[in-house]
């Protein structure tokens, strides 16, 4: 689970990276949720779903998976260093 890319980073650099990945994930997930809500609400109001909005929202969630995994690695490294 320990990535060699993070071995040479200081704890402060890793904490900064964690803050950035958390911000990126929150922005992507909030945007994707808004897109999904918009697509579903359009389905209920107009009877037709906005496929493009729903499709890109789901793609955004899938693309964020590597960032989520990186954040988990960062959490693991920080927990090892705090011991």
Steps between C-alpha positions, in 0.01 A plus 500: 500500500797730552579676174867568424395838362421616853813365671703815441219740594506675834201468728400859421506430126286192549252694714479767229441229240225355719327838522517542122367151426219551751407829337511346153286205602245720674468727199461210256254311717289809575493591130409145401223488759358828374510363145325178600237691696445729201462204265257320731297814567472558127374144466222571748408842359525436125477124483835479321841450650797713401738223393802723447486652848450161663772340289761765580409495870558126514826537305618763750438261788688220322794726417527606865572142613882530456500821704302326772752214504787749523334664797468161670874441442573841648288419806689173539840674477397768748377238745836320475696820557295602802595182687 
